[in-house]
Amino acid sequence: MDMNTLVAAAMIMAAVGGLAWVFVYPILSGDRRAEKRQRALVARGPAVRTERVTGGGQNRREQIAQSLKEVEARKNAQNRVTIEQRLARAGLDWPPSRFYLLSAGLGVVLALLGLLLTRSLLVAGLAGFVGAFGLPRWLLGHRAKKRIAGFIEELPNAIDIIVRGIRSGLPLGDCIREIAINAREPIRTEFRHVMESQAIGIPLSEAIQKMAERVPIPEANFFAIAIGIQSKAGGNLSEALGNLSRVLRERRRMRGKIKAMSMEAKASAAIIASLPFLVALLTYLTSPDYISLLWTTGLGRIVLGCCALWMAMGVLVMRNMINFEI
């Protein structure tokens, strides 16, 4: 068996997988569908919530509607995510130039590695493309998802601290300062940014809205909406945040139930996805001349490429089937 052929095939499959992850995965994974649903909910928010306000008078209803319209406008402005926002969501205090330099350096390293291993310009170009555009963005997204998961885990506790502080007579700023000092990461860093924004003259509602932009999840958006409405229309903030804390805990509990119920389907999908590779490995160990036709003949390479494409499509379809959303 030619080692260079195997390395070239592995590099090509990695390049195709990187391209599929960057361009095809967002379509099939449900992320765009979730974003559309969130935009629809925000768009319906002003009309629905204005109808539910009954005891505050016309002026209060107008203030709430205006606050929700501003939130909707900010949400629409977030549709195009810049590299600065991606870095902020990942918790990296980097300038964009540093990220671009690191991406270019990684692309050059992978391109040289592919060229040294395979002596093929095509494989080197694909490896460089994946290293410069696919892998850095994937790592950035993975870090952002991990950080957002930690934020979701700690946000109800932070809201409970605010509720208890307000009911004890403390101002909202002191409650936020307490969270920024003693809370866990990444809640502590985000609320510290809120305090720093207030120190330079930014209103509290706008500072918390910027936090919701750095952490683009419904939970942070709910918190920003509650603070924004209270700052403009007044009301019982402790009661509103107490209800929000209960809702967030129920969402987290529901997410855990869905994860537990879908583990069997995920295990089945992992077994099905790994079976072709295990069968190919066992076949090569027992009959190498039989399976080597897949990469030693032209027709075999075509069949191997088609199988890889269909396998990738099947994995993405199974991933979409078991990707339950709340």
N, C-alpha and C positions, 0 to 999 in steps of 0.2 A: 504494500500500500504506500502511495506517495504521500509523505507528510506535508509537502507544500500544497498539494491538492486539498487535503483536509483543512489546513489552516486557511486557505483561500475561501473554501466553502463556509467555514465558521465566521470569517470576517464579513463575507457577503450576507450571511444570515443575520449577523449583528447589525449591519448597516440597514438592511430591510426592516428589521425589528425596530430600530431607532426611528426610521422614517414613519413606520406605522404608528409608533407611540406618539410622535409629535403631531402628526396630521390626522390619523384615522381614529385613534383612541378617544379624543374628546367627543367625537361624534357618536360613538357606540357605547361609551361608558355611562352616559346619562348626565354628565356635568352640564352640557348645554341645555338639556331639558330641565334640569333643576334651576338653572339661571333664568330661563324663560318663565318658569312657574313663580319664582320669587319676584320677578318684575311684574307679573300679572297681579300678584297679591299686593304689591306696593301700589300699583295703579288703581286697584279697587279700594285701597285703604281710605283715601279721603272721603269717598262717597259713603262707604259703609260706616265708618266711625263717626262721621258727622251726623248720620241719622240716629246713631245710638246715644248721642249726647242729649240729655233731656232736661237737666236741672241747672245748667250754667248760663242760660240766656243766649241771645243771638250773637252777642259780642264774643262770648267764649267759644261758640261753635265756629265762628269765623277764624278765631285765632288757632284753633285746633286744625281746621282745614288748611290754613296757611302753613302751619308747621309741617303737616304731612305732604303738602305740595313741595315744600323745600326739600324734604327728605327724598321725594320721588325724583326731583331734579338732580340731586346729588347721586342718586342711584343710577340714573341714566348716564351721568357723566363718568361712571365707573365701568362702563361696558368695555372700553378699550383700556386694558391694563398696561401701564408702562413698566419699564424695567426697574425704575425707582420703587414703584409699588410692589413689584415682585420681591425685590430685596428686602423691603420693609416687612412684608408679610412673612418672610423667612427669618426675620429677626437679625438680619445682617446690616450693619452700619457701614456699608461699602458705597463708594461712588460708582456710577455705572461704568466709568472707564476701567476700573479695576476688574469688574466682572468680565468685560469684553476682552481685556488682556489675558485673564486666566482662561477664558474660553478659547481664544486664539492659540494660546500656548498648549492647551490640551489637544486641540485639533492637530497642531503640528507634530506633537509627540506621537499621537496615534497614527497619523499618516506615515511618519518615518518608521514606526514599528511595523505597520502593514507592508510597507515597501521592503523592509529588510527581511521579513518573514516569507513573503510571497513573490517578490520581484515583479509585482503587477501594479501598474499605475492606476488601473481601475479600482482595485481593492484599496490602494492607498488613498485615493480620492474619496471613496465611500467612508473609509475609516476616519479621515480628516473631517468630513462633513458631519459624521455622527459625533465626533469629539468636540467640534466647535459649536454645533447647534443643538444636537439632541441630548447628549449626556449632561452638560451643565444645567440646562433648563429642567431636565428630569430631576437632578439632584436638588435644584432649587425648589421645585414643586414638592418633592418628598419632604424636605425640611419644613416647608410651609405647612403641609398637611399635619406633620407631627406637632408643630407648634400650635396649630389651630385646635388639634385634639386636646392638648393640655389646657388651652384657654377655655374650651367648652367645659372641661372637667372642673375648673376652679371658679368659673364665673358665678354660679349660684352661691358659693360660699362668700365671694366678695359682695354680692348683692345683700346677703344676710347681714354682713357686717355693717353695710350702709343702713339697712332697715333698723337694726338694733341701735345704732348710733343716733339716728334721727329720733327714734322713740325715746331715747335717753336725753334728748335736748341738744345734742351736738350739731353743729352746722355741717352741711354736705361736704364742704372743703376739708374739714378735719377728718371725716370718714374716708375720703379719698386718699388723704395723706397717710392714714393708718394702713390702708391697703398697699400703697406704694412702698411702705417701709417693711411690713411684716408678711405680706402675702407671698405665695409661691410664684415661680416663673411659669408662664410668661405674663401672668396677670400683673405682677409687680412692675415689670418693665413698661407695660402699656399704661398703667395708671401713673407711673412716674412721668411718662410723656405728657399725660393730661395735666399734671401739676406744673411741668415746665412750660406748657402752652399757656396756662393761666398766669404764670409769672411774667410772661411777656405781653400780657394784655388781651389774650384771646378769651372770649366768653366760655363758660363751662360747657354749655350745650354744643358749641362748635368744636371744642377740644375733644369731647366724647364722640362727636360725629366723625372726627378725623381718626379716632381709635377704631370706629366701626369700618372705616375705609381701609385701615391697615389690616384688620381682621375681618374679611368679608364673609361673615356668617350671619344667619338670621338672628341668632341669640344676641350678638353685639348690636345688630340693627334695632332689635326690640328695646334694648337698654338705652340706646341713643334716642329713640323715639319717645320713650317715657320721660327721660330727662329734658328733652327739647320741649315737649308739651307742657311739662310742669313749669319750666322756666318762663314760658310765654303766657300760659293760660292759668297757672296756679293749680291747686288741688292738693290732695293728700298723697305726698310722694311716698311715704312709708307703706301705705296700703297698696299703691300701684306697684312698687318694687317687690313687696311681699307676694303679690299675685304673680308677678313675673318670675320670681324665684321658684314658686311652685310649678309654674308651667315649664320652666327650663329643666327642673328635676324630673318631671313627668316625661319630657322629650328624651332625656338621657336614659330613663328607665325603659321607655319604649324602644330606643335604639339598642339597648342591651338585649331585650327580648328578641328583637328581630335578628340580631347577630347570633344568638343562641339557636334560634329556630332554623337559620340558614346554614349552620355549620355542616350539617349532613350533606346538603347540596354542594357546598364548597369542597368538601372532601371528595365527593363523587367526581366533581369537575376536575380536581387535581389528579385523581387516579386516571381518569379518561385521558387527560392531556399528557400524562407521563407514559402511558402504555406504548405508544409508537416508538418512543426513544428507547425504552427498556427492551422491547422486542428486537429493535434494530441492533442494540448492543449485544444481546444474547445470540442473535443470529450471526453477528460478526465473530464472536468468540468461538462458535461451534462450526460455522461454515463461512470463512472469510471470502473464499472465491465466489460463493453464490451471491452475497450481498454487495461485493465490490463492483459489480456491474453497474450499480447506481451512480458511481462517480468515475468510472473508467470508460464509459461509453457515452456518446452524445445523447442517445435516447434516454439513458439512465439519468443523466443530468437534468434533462427536461422534466422527466417524471419526478425527480427529487425536488426540483424547484416548484412544480405544481403542488406537490404534497406539502411542502413548507408553506406555500401560500394558503392552501385550504386549511392546514392545521392552525395557522395564525387566525384565519377568519373564524374557525370553530371555537378557538379559545376566547376570542373577543365576544362572540355570540353567547357563550356560556357565562362569561364575565358579566355581560349585560343582563342575562336572565336572573342571576343571583344577586344583582346589585340593587338591593331594596333601599328605598329612600323614604325619609320622614318629611 
